[in-house]
Amino acid sequence: MYKKALTSLTVLFFMMGFITCLNDILVPYLKAIFALSYSQAALIQFCFFAAYGLTSIPFSKLIENIGYQKGMVVGFALAALGCLLFYPAVLLHTYALFLGALFVLAAGIVLLQVAANPCVSIIGPQETASSRLTMAQAFNSLGTFIAPFFGAYFILSGLTNSVYAEGVVYPYFLIAGVLIVIALVLSRINLSGMETAEADQSSWLEVLKEKGLLLGVIGIFAYVGAEVSIGSFLVNYVMEISHVPETQAAPLVALYWGGAMIGRFIGIFTLKMFAPAKVLMTHAVLAVVLILVSMQTTGNLAIASMALVGLCNSIMFPTIFTLGIKGLKAGQEKRGSGLLATAILGGAIVPLLTGLLADRLGLHHAFILPVICYAYITWLGWRNCRS
């Protein structure tokens, strides 16, 4: 059952990464179609990640009632519905409808996140939870690595001839079909042993009062906000620096997410060899340095140093997540996971603020916000090292 559960979860993480990273293609695509400013284009990520803030806790309660497996099946079905809603958005050529479809799609991803993350943590020994979640996240990164190539070929390639954003219809229909198939297969697999017997009797406020969890919630907010901000504007950043079209800039986003993928596979071993908090602090310091280098330079050095931040991102989410729920009592994992998933709201807030700064100061200066986020993560790692 353990291998079957872990295999199912890795497929789930791959699809979550693939779908989420396609937003980085939608940002420049819809920005061009609807002639949007940076802050208006950032609403794509805002609506997607706002779903985490609005639905994580309700979905945690849902999972308490129906269990992990049924929760994941419902999550895949809801994500498929969001993909199908792109069709009426294209027919009516309305930006607001695209944002609504993205919110529904994101709600399905939220449900999958809330169910999957604690699953990976509890299906094996606690001492290897960070390593196990990092492995699952590595397949998430594989999805994020492939998505920019998929998006560049199927979506951005038709940008010059596209007027009504019809380039998104067939790709998202294909994704919807895959999600429905996965939901049907997952519903027929016996993963009953994966469910936990403990009922969480603590209130949400009691769980949040656990200091380690609270700091982890802020850490997830900062990490996702920084990572999504860079990914969202990287295509435009590369275009601005190197003066290349979207189709040539988009594959460079794959280097950013590919770095996270490589780092996560490496992290499977480094997190076993060294204290996770030390690894987290080291990665966060490197991220700060690389962004500052990119902000102060131009050309290939600026692009390469920003893309390398993806390598630093690699182990952050699983490490912050497992450090956050580490001190929770038995049975509190689901609510702790719900609160940590709510913090993914950072992917809505920080990119929007970065977009507002970019409109006023330019992209080079706007990346100071991710620097602040990584500085907090550096402190979080240092604090956990001391304790």
N, C-alpha and C positions, 0 to 999 in steps of 0.2 A: 504493500500500500504506500510505503514511504516514497519509493521510486516513482510510482504512478502519480502520486500527488505532486512531487517536485517537477516531474515532466510537464504536467498540466499547467503548473504555475509558471514555468519558464515560457511556454507558448503564450500564456496570458500576458506576461510582462513584455514579450516581443511586440504584440499587437498594441499594447498601451503606448509603447515608445514610438512605434511607427505612426500611429494616428496623431499623437501629440506633436511630433516633429513636423508633420505636414503643415502645421500652423505657420512655421517659419517660411514656407513657400507661399501660403495664402496671404501673408502680410504684404510682400512686394507685389503679388499678383493683383489682389483687390485694391491695393494702393494705386496701382496704375490704371485699373479698370474704372474706378470711381474717382480718380484724381484726388486722393486723400492726403492730408498732412500726416506727419509722423504720429502726432497724438491721436488723430482719427484712426489711423491704421492700427495703433496700439490697442484699440477697442476690441480687435480680434482676440488678442491674448486676454484682455480684461474680461470679456464675456466667457471665454473658455475656462479660465482659472477662477472666476467668481463663483462658478458652480461648486468648487471645493469649499468655499466659505459658507455657502448657503445650504448645501446638501450633505456634507460629511457627517454631521451629528445625527440628522434624521436617518441617514442610511446605516449608521452604526446601530441605531435602535432597531432598524429593520433586520439587520443581520443577527442581532440578539434573538429575534423571533424566528427567523427562517433558516439560519445557519449559513456557514461560509459558502457551501457549494451552490445552493439555490440563489444566494446573493450574487455569485459570479455569473450564473446563467442569466438572471434578470439584467445584470450590468451589460453583458454582451448584447442582449436584445435591445436595450435602451440606446446603446451606442449605435447599433444598426439603424434604428429609427432616426437618429440625428443625421446620419449619412444620407438617408433617403430624403430628408427635408431640404437638402441642397437643391433638389429639382424644382420645387415651387419657387425657391429664392431666385433661381436663374430665370424661370419663366417671367416672373414679375420684375426682375432686375432691381431688386431692393436690397440695399446694404443691411438694413435692420433685420431682414429675414435671414440673411446669412449669419448674422450674430445670434439670432434665435436658434437656428439649426446647430450652431457651434455649442450653444449652452446645453441643448438636449444631448448632443454627442458627449460633451464633457461630463454631464451628470452620469452617463453610463460608465465613463472612465473612473469617476469618483467612486462609484459603487464597487468597481473592480479593485481599485486601490485599497479601499477600506477593508475589503475582504481578504485580499491577497497578502498584504504586508505582514499582518500578524500571523497568517498561516505559515509563511516561510519561517518566521521566528520560532513558532511553537512545535513544528513537526520534527524537530531534531534537538540535539543538546544545546542548552542555553549558551555555553561557552563558545560555540561556533556559529551563533546566530548572525553576527556581523558578516562573517565569511559567506554564509549560506545566502543571506539577502543580497550580498554583493554579487554573487554568481547569478542570481535571478535578475538583478539590475543590469548585469552584463548583457543578457539577452534583450533587455529593454533598450540598451544602447545599440545593440545590433539593429533593432528596428529603427532607431533614430539615425543610424548611419545610412541605411538603405533608403529611407524616406526622401531625402533631398534629391537623390538620383531619380527616383520614381516621380517626384513632383516636377523636377526640371524637364523630364521627358514628356510626361503626360499633361502637365498643366502649363508651365511657363513657356514651353516650345510654341504654343499657339497664341501667345500673348499679342503678337503684332496683328493677328487677324481676328482677335476676340473682341467683341463689343459688349456682350451680355453675360460675360463670365461663364460661358457654356463649357469652358475647358475643365471645370471641376465635376461635371455631371457623371461621366463614365468612370473616372477614378474612384469617386466616392460610392457609386453604385457597386463597383467591384469590391470595395472594402466592406460594404454592407452585406454582400453575399457571403464573404469569408466569415464575418462575425456571426451570421445566422448559423452557418455550418458548425462553427466552434461551439456555439450555445447548445445546439442539438447533440453534438458529441459529448460535451461536458455533462449534460443532463443524464446521459446513459452510463457514465462511469461511476462506479461505487467508491466514493471517498468518504464514507460515513465515519471512518475512524479518525478523520481529520478534525471533526468537531470536538469542542471542549465541553466538559460537563458542568464546569463552574458557571454560576450565574453571577453577574456583576451587581452587587448590592450597593456599591458606592455611588454617590451623586456625581454629576459631571464636575461640579465645583470642587468636591473633595479630591477627585482625581487630578484636576488642574492645579491644586495646591501643592502637589508633589513638585518640589523645586526642580528636580532633574527633568521632569516632563515639561514644565513651564519654559525652562531655558531651551529645551529641545524644540518646542513649538516655535519659539522665536527664531531658532536656528534654521528650521525647515522653511519658515517664511523668508528669511534672508537668502538662503541657498537657492530656492526655486526662483525667487525674484531676480537674483543676479544671473542665474543660468539662462532663464527665459529672455531677459532683457538683451543679453548678448546674442542669443540665437535669433531673436526676432528681427534685429536690425543689422545682422552680419552681412546679409546680401546687399543692403543699401550702403553699408560701410565699405564693403569691398568695391562696389560700383563707384562710390565717391572717391576712393583712393586711386584705383587702377583704371577707371573709366572704361569698364567692360559692361556688356549687356547682362540682363538678369540670368539668362541661360548659362553664361560662363561663370557668373558669381555664385549661383546656387550650389554647384558641386563642392565649392569651398566650405560651405556649411557642413558638408559631410565630414570634413577634416575635424571640425569642432566636435561634432557628435562622435566621430570615429575615435578621437582621443579619449573620450569618456568610456567608450567600449573597451579599448585596449587597457586603459587604466583599471577598469573593473575586473577584467580577467587577471591582471597582475595583482589587484587588490585581494583576490581570493587567497593568495599566498602571503602577501605582506601583512594582512590583518591577522593572520595566524602567527606570524613571526614577531610582530611588534604590537604594543598596546594600541588599540584603535584610536584613542584620543590623541596619541602622538602622531599617528599617520594623518589624522584629520587636521591637526594644527599645521603640519608641514605642507600639506596640499593647499590650505587656505593662504598661508604666507606666500607661496609661489604664485597663486592666482593674483594676489594684490600686486606683486612685482611685475608680472606679465602685463596686466592691464595698464599699469602706470607707464611701462615701456612703450606700449602701443599708443597711448595717448600723447606721448612726447615725440613720436617718430612718424614717418610716412613710408609709403611704398611697401615692399615685400616684408620688411621687418615689422611694420605695424600690423599687417595682416597675419603673419606667422605667429607673432606673440599673442594676438587675440585668439587665434584658433587653438593655440596650445593651452588656453585656459580650460578647454574641454577635458584635457588630461587631468587637470587638477580637480575638476568636478567629480571625477569618476567615483570615488568612494564616499562622497559627502552625504548623500541622502541615506544610504543604508546605515552608515556609521552614526549620524545624528539620530536617526530613527531608533536604532537599538540602544543607544545611550539614553534616549528619552524614556523608553519603556522599561529600562533595566531594573529600576527600583520599585516598580509597581507591584502591588500585591496580586496574588493568584486571582484570576477572574476579571482583573481590571484592564487586560490587554485590549479588548475590543473598544472600550471607551477611550483609552489612551491612544489607540490607533485612529479613532475618529477625530480626536483633537489635533493630532499631528497631521492628519490629512486635511483638516480645516486650514492649517497654516500654509498649505500649498496656495492659498489665496495670495501669497506673495507674488505668484506668477501673474496675477492680475494687476496689483497695485504698483509694483516696482517698474515694470515695463511702461505703464501709462505715465508715470512720473518721468521716466527716462525719455519717453517720446516728447513730453512737454518741454523738457530741458533741451532736447535736440532741436525742436522748433525755434527755441530762443538762442541757444548757444552753439548749435552744431553737434554732430554725433561724437566727435572727438572728446569734447568736454562733458557730454552727457553721461559717459561711462564712469564718472566719479561715483554714481550711485551704487553700481556693483562693487566698487572698491570698498565702500562703507560696509556693504553686506558681508564681504569676505573678511573684513577686519573683525566684525563681530564673531564670525565662525572661528577665526584664529583665537580670540579670547575664550570661546566656548571650549575649544580643544585644550587650551592651556589650563583652564579651570578643572577639567576632568582629569588632566594629567596630575595635577596637584592632589586631587581628592582620591 
